[in-house]
């Protein structure tokens, strides 16, 4: 009888401990959720506030290159699933330096972000699935949109990229848009290999879309016969590869232009913590990604990680401290 009472008491204690742990976990999750919501609402308010125009004193050594921004068409690929989670941080930071040049390509009409992007949200009507069909559909829309402009450079980025806009302009000034240029960063050490017709190996290099890449006007004009007017989708369907790989295949195999590797582009596939702080201003793009036990981000002091898990706010304030939300 005593043993039974003892066992029942022990079981009750175990249940109580489990309940306490569950409650503690619940409140931690609730606290994080509330913090993220407050961060989102704060960022949303910041987006609608006008930031001061960049000046030479505020932007630094790359200020003069901002005058050439009208030569660049910047596209950002996104999806309905990431509008509220990823776009506010972009709109509050680097978008403020390139409002007229940046366009967001998505898969649904979103009135809220049409307002916040000043009408620069394009509904491609593509699938929201992260497969080669949906991805190539959006890339095709980006490519055709650029072709219909008179811009000299087409620069593609993903919605988890931070773009150092003045540095991008500085970088592009070293190249002529009248020549064929495919500028980006490969995510694999060796060229990609697929099996083509008659079981022949087809080898090509591609710039990972998650780091961003830029194409010159001259190169894109040569691509029109094989990629323009929606043909990009057909090529992607034929080889069954993602958008950035299809782009590399078209440029490397059909237009026969090599990839020029640029180390200053960065994707979430890299270990971003190894980028030294003193080299931040020299980089063109950054990224982030949540891992199992940590976030793969640049290492920088600033806002608390709960408020700024991507570290983009802290990075932006390091590069451009005059923004209103930056600590004084």
N, C-alpha and C positions, 0 to 999 in steps of 0.2 A: 504493500500500500504506500509505504514511504517512497519507495523507488518510483512508483507511478507518478506520485505528486511531484517528485523531483524532476522527472522527465517532462511532465507537462509544463513545469515552471521554466525549464531550459528551452523548450520549444517556444513558449510565449516570449521569452527574452530574445530568441533568434528572430521571431516575427517582428518584434518591436524594433530591433536593430535594422532589419531590412526595410521596414516602413520609414525609419528615420533617414536611411540612405536614399530611398526613393524620393522622399520629400526634399532632401538636400539637393539631389540631382535636378528635381523639378524646378526648384527656386533658382538654381544656377542657370539652367536653360532659359527660364523666364527672364532673368536679369539680362542675360546676353541678348535675347530677342528684343527686349525693351530698349537696350542700348543701341542695337542695330537700327531699330525703328527711329529712335531719336536722331541717330546719325544721318539716316536717310532724309528725314524731314528737315534737318539742319542744312544738308547739302542741297535739297530741293529749293530751300529759300535762298541759299547763296547763288544758285544758278540764275535766278531771276533778278539778282542784283547786278548792276552794271559795274564792271571792273575798270580801273583806270587804264587808259591807252598805254601801251608799252612805250617807253622812252629809252634813249641810249643809256642813261644812268641806271635805269631799272633792269633792263634786259642784259646789258653788258656787251661783251666783245662781238656778239653775233647780231646786234641790233640792226645793222645796215642790211642784213640779208632778209629781214622781214619785208623790205620794200619789194622784193621779188616774189612775194607770196602769190600774187595773181597768176603766176605761171604754173601753179601746182594745183592739181585736183586730188584731194584727200578723201578716200572712201573708208568707211568703217563697217565691217560686216557684223551684224548682230542678229538676234532672234527675239521673239515675243517673250521667251522664258527668261531673258536677261535684261529686259528694259529697266526694271526697277532695281535690280541687283548690281548692274554694272555701269549703266549709262550715267547716273548722277555724278559719280566720281570723275568721269571724263568731262562732263559738261561744266563742272565746277573748277576744273583745272586747265588742261592744255587746250580744250576746245575754245576757251576764252581768248586764246592767241590766234585762232584760225577759224573764226565763226563763219566767214563767207566762203572759205575754201573746203570745209569739211562737210561731208554728206554721209548719213547713216542708212545702210541698206538692210531692211528687215523683212518680215514675212506677214505683217498684219498692220492695219491702220491703227495708230495710237494717237489720239487727239492730245493727250497730256504731253507727250514728247514731241509732237509736231510744234506745239507752242514753245517748249523749252529749247528746241533746236532752231527756232525761227523758220520753220517750214522746210528744214533740211533732212527730214525723215522720209525715205522712199520705200513704199510698200511694193516689194517685188512680186508678191503673190506666190513666192516659192514655198516649198515645203519647209516646215520648222524642224524636221528631222535632221540630225547631224550625220547624214550619209552623203555619198558622193553626188547623188542627184540634187539634193537640196543645196549643198555647198556650191556645186558647179552652176546651178541656176542663179544664185546670188552673184557669183563672180562674173558670170556672163552679163548680168545687169550692170554691174560696176564698170566693166570694160566698155560696154556700149554707151553708157552715160558719159564716160570720159571722151570717147570718140566724137560724141556730139558737141563737144566744147572746143575751144581754141587753145586749151591749156597745153603746156609743153611737157609736163610730167604727170604720170598717173602713179600715185602712191597708195597702196592698200594696207590696211591694218585691221586687227581684230579688236573686239570690244573688251579685251583684257590687256590692251596695250596702253602704255603712257608714251606719248610722242613729245620729244623735246623739240618743239617747233622751230625755234631759231637755229638750232643745230642742224636740223633736217635741211633748212634752206641753205645754210652754209655748206653743207655736204654736197648738195645738188649743184651748187655754183661751180664745183670743180669738174663738172661734166657738161658736154654739149647735148642738148635735146635733139639736135639734128643728126646725131650719130646713134647707132644701135646700142642701148644700154639696158641690161637686166641686172639690177642691183639688189642684193639681199643676202641672207645668211642661210646656208644649208643646215639642216638639223641632223644629217647623217654624214659620217666621215667619207664614205665612198659614194660614187654615183649610183642612182637607182637603176634597177634592171628588171625589165618585163619581157615576156615572150610575144613577139609580133607575128606577122604573117609567115607561113612556112616554118614555124617554130624557130624563127631567128631571134637572137637576143637583141633587145633594144635598150641602149644605155643612155641615160640623161641625168642631169643635175637639176635640182629645184630649190628655190628659196622658200623656207617654211613660212606659211602665212601668219603663223602665230608670233613671228618676230617683225613682220612687215617687209614690204619690198617696193621698189619703184621701177617703172618702165619709162623710157624716153618716148617722145612723140614719134620719132622716126621708126622705132621698133614697132610700136603699136600699129602704125599704118601698114607695115608689112604683114602684120598678123590678121588684118581685116578679112582677107579671102578665106582664112581657115578658122577664125575665131569670132568674127563680127556677126551681128544680126542673129544672135542665138546659136551660132555654130559651135561656140565654146561648149555648150551643153552636149551637143552631139559627140564631140571628141571625148568628153568626160565619160559619156555613156559607153562609148566604144572601148575605151581602155579600162573603165571601171575604177578610176582613181579619184581621190579627193581634189578639191579645187586648186590648191597650191601645186600639187603634183601634176595635174593636167596643164596648168600654166607652164610649168617647167618642161613638160613634154612638147607642148606646142612651140615654145620658144627654142628649145634645144634641138628638137628633131625635125620640126616642120619649117621653122624659120632659120634654123641653124645659127643661132646666136648663143654664145656661152654665158654662163652665170658669172658675174663678178662678185666674189664673196666679200662681205662687209662685216667686220667683227663688231661694229657699234650697234647693230641690230640685235635685240635680245628677246627670247621667247620664254615661256614657262617651262620649256623642256630643259633649260639650263639651271645650274645652281646659281641663283641670282645673288646670293649672299657674298660671293667671292668678288663681285664688282666693287672696287675700292671707292670710297666716298670722294676722294680727291679727283676721281676720273668721271664722276657723274655728269658733269657739264659737257664732257666730250662724247657722251653716248647719244644715240639717236632715239632708240626705243627701250622700254623696260616692260616687264610683265609681272604676273604673280599667279599662284595657284595654291589652293588649300590642299594639304597632304593629310595623311592619317593622323599625325601627332603634331603637326606644325604647318605654318604657311611658308611656302617658297617665295620669299620676297627679298628686295634689297635690304641691306642692314643700315638703318638710319634712325637717329633719335628724332623725337617730335611728338606727334599725337599718340595717345594711348592706343594699343593694338586693338582694343575693343571698338574704338571709334574709327580707327584707320587700319583695318587688317591688311589691306593691299599695300600699305605704306605710300600710296600715291599722293595723299594729302601732304604728308611729311616731305616726300621727295619734291613736290611742287613748291612748297614753301622754302626748301633749301635752294632751289634753282631761281625762284621768283618770289622773294620774301615780301614784296609790296602788296600782294593780294590781301583782301580785307579779312579773310578767315585765318590768315597766318598770325601766329603769336608775335607780339611786338616786344 
